[in-house]
């Protein structure tokens, strides 16, 4: 509430306020009004469809990035919005839900480990963004495991479910790419330290995040190429399976062609057909048919068609 936040506003100490749950406009409005945040930025904070961006309004900077988490139970991605607003005195972070990404950071702050307590708000923003980007690598590792499983299934036993899984995974990779690609520009602007709120000594840290983001993007592009190749492998596997079926049917049809010809000749109702009234004519024609069939099979095997 405003009463709870009032003691922290305008103090010389650095304050970090983490707001979990941005779907209640009254809470967001109360927090933002206490720290004199522009109403337009309040709308951006509550609009979770925003792409990663940076707004430098002089007295404070607003960053919007995407939190990407991976569910071990459903094996699906969850992409949420994280908004960071900071100046020299405070850092406000707005999350859609509690996901535990910042838990190690809170423990470091409480225990006084590292340089967070001695640095400014720009360094705290760096550590928050670094936690987000580092978690991208965890998500990419999980996505890689899913791709490996699908790749084995595509080669060994492809089916409609396999194709659906590849399409779903490709959609997730494209969604991740759209969520991370604009982040490069955001970090690049922070790295240049064009705002007085970002100290030049902190620029090197943002440069580190920028390089990590490039590594994640390289991994995303690699996964996208692998998934595109999976479609070709799937189509090739289905085509090979169809070719095997067609080959068997063709061999059967080819074998029965001369047999059908012989049966047709001796099935005609002419009176004067050689061997028609022969006592062993029936067994002879069956023997000829069997010899023709066996001869064709031997020939196919010799030609390595079967």
N, C-alpha and C positions, 0 to 999 in steps of 0.2 A: 504494500500500500504506500501512499504518498508519505504517511507518517514514518514508516519504516525506512524509506529511502532518504528522507530529509537530512538525517545526520551525515550522510555520505556525500551530499552535493556541495560543491564549492570548497571541499577540504583540500589541503596541500598533499594529502596522501593519495596514492593511486587506488582506484576503486574498480573492481570488476563485478558487474551485475549480470548474472546468467538467468535469462528468462526461458523457461521450458513450457511450451504450449503457446502458440501465437494465434489461436483461433478465437480467443476472447478479446474482442476489440476494446472493451473497457479496461482490461489489464494493460494492454499495449499503450492505450491512450494515456493512462495514468503514469506509466513509467516514462514515456516519451515527454509528456508535459512537465514532469518533474525535472528532467534533464534538458528541457528546452529544445527538443528535436522537432524539426519541421514537419508539418502534417503530411506533405507529399512523401517524405521518407517513411512515415508511419504506414502509408498505403503500400509502399514497396515492401515493407517488412511483412505485412499481412498477406500480400499477394505471392503465393508460393510458386507461381509460374514464371517468375523472373529468371532471366539468364544471368550468369555471373557478371558482375559489373562493379564499378567504383564510382562514387559521387563525392567529389571534394567540394564542400561548401564553406571552406575557409576555417571556420571555428571548430569544425569536426569533419571527419571522413566517414562515409558509410560504404561498407563492403558487403556484397552479396555473393556467396559461394554455395556450392552444393555438397551436402554430406551424402556419401554413398556407403550403405551398409549391406551386408549379405546375411540372409537368414539361413542358418544351418538346418532348420527343420523343413522349410519349404523349398530351399535351394533357389530362392529368388532374390532379386535385387530390390532394394528400397532406396529411393533418392529423395532426400529432404532438403529444405532450404535452411541455410545458416546466414543470419545477418549480423554484421559487426559494425558498431558505431563507436568511434573513439575520438578523444581529444587529448590534451596533456594531462587531464585529471582522472578520466574515467574510461572504461571500456564496457560497452553493453553488447551482450550476445543474445540473440533470439533464436531458439531452436524449436522445431515442430514437436519433437518428443525427446525423451531422455534415452540416449543410446550408449552411454558409457565411454565415448571417445575421449572426453575431457577429464575422466576420473583420475588417470595418472598425473595429469597436470595439477589438479587440485591437491593431490597428496604432496607433490613437490612444493607447492606454495605453502601448505600448512607446515611442512617440515623444514622449510627454509632452504631447501637444496637448490643448487644452481644459482643463476644470476637474476632470476625473475624479480625478486624483491628489490634489487639494486638498480634495475634498468627502468626505462620508461614504459608508457602505455604502448608505444610502437613495438617494443620487444614482446610484450604480452600478446599483441595481435599476431606477431610472427609465430609465437609458440602455438597459438590456437590454430592458425592456418597450417602450420607444420604438422600438427596432430591430424588435421583433416587430410592433407596430402599423403602423409605416411599411411593412413588407413586405406588410401586408394591402392597401395601395393598389396595389402591384405586381401582386398576385394579382387584384384587382378589374379592373385594366386588361386583363389577359390574358382574364379572363372576359368583359369587354365586347367584345373582339375576336371571341371565339367566338360571342357572341350576335349580333353584326353579321353574321357569316357565315351563321348559321342563319336569321336574319331574311330575308336575300336569297334563301336556298334555299326557305324556306317560301312566299314570294311567287312566285318564278319557277318552281320545279319541285318541288313537295312530293311526298314519297313516304313509304313506311314507315320508311326509314332516317332521314328528316328528323324524323318523329314520335319515333322512338327517341332521336335526339340531343337534342331539346327536353326529353323526359322526363328523360334523364340529367343534362342541365345544370340542370334545375329541382331535381333531387335534390341536386346539388352545392351549389346556392345555399342550399337549406334546411339542409344540413349546415353550411355556413359560418355561417349565421345562428345555429344552435344553439351553435356554437363561440364566437361573438363576443358574443352578447347578454348572457350572465352576466358578461362582463368589465367591463361598466359598473359593476356593483355593487362589484366588487373594487377598481377604481380609485377609485371614490367613497369607499370606506372609507380608502384610503391618503391621499386628498386631505384628508380631515378631520383627519388627523394626530392621531388619538386615542391612538396608541401613542408612548411615548418613543423608540422606535427610528426614528421618522419625524420629522425636524426640520420645524418649521413653514415654514422657508425652502424646503423641498423640495416643499411642498404645491402651489405654483404650477406646478411641472413636471408633477406628476401630473394637475393640471387640464388641462394642454395635451394629455396623452395621452387624457384623458376626451373632450375635444372632437374629437380625431381619431377616436376610437372611434365617436362619434355620426355623424361624416361617413361612416365605413365602413358603418355600419348603414343610413344613408339610401341609400347606393349599393346595398347588398344588397336593400333593399326595392324600390328602383326596378327592379333587374334582375328581381326576382320578379314584379313587375307586368308587365314586358315579356314575360317567358316565359309568364305566364298569358294575355296577349293573343295570343301566338303560337299557342296552341291554338285560339283563336277564328279567327285568320287561316288556320290549317291546315284547320280544318273548313270554313270558307267557300271556300277554294280547291278542296278536294275536292268540295264541293257544287256549285260553279260548273262544275267539269269534268264532273260527272255531269249537270248540267242541259244542258250543251252537247251531250253524247251523246244525252240523251233528246230534245232539240229536233230533232236530225238524224233520229233514228229516227221521231219523230212526223211530221215533214214527209214522209218517205218513205212511211209508212203512210197518211197523208192523201192523197197523190198517187195511190197505188195503189187507194184505195177506189173511186173512180168507174171506174177502168180495170177493176178486178175485176168491178164491176157490169155494165159493158158486155160483158166477156168471158163473164160468166155468162148474160146474156140471150141472146146469140147462140150460146151453147154448149148451149142446151136442144134437145132432140130432137123438137120439134114440126115437122110437115110444112109448115104454112102460116105461115111467118115471112117478113115483108117482106124483100126484098133477099137472101133465103137462096140463091136460084138465080141471082142477078145476077152477071154475069161479073166486075165490078169491086167486088163487095161486100166481099171480104176486104181489099182495099187501102183501101176507104173507111173501114172500121171502124178500121183501123190509123191512118189519118189523123185520125179523130175522137179516138182515144185520145191521139195526140201533141199535138193541139190543146188537149185538156183539160189534159194535163200541163203544157204550156207556159203556158197561161192561169193555172193555179194558181200556178206559180212566179212569174209576173209579179205576181200579186195579193199573194203573200207578201212579195215584195221591196218592193212599194208600201206595204204595211202595216209594213215594217221588222221583220218577224219573222225574216228571214234577211239 
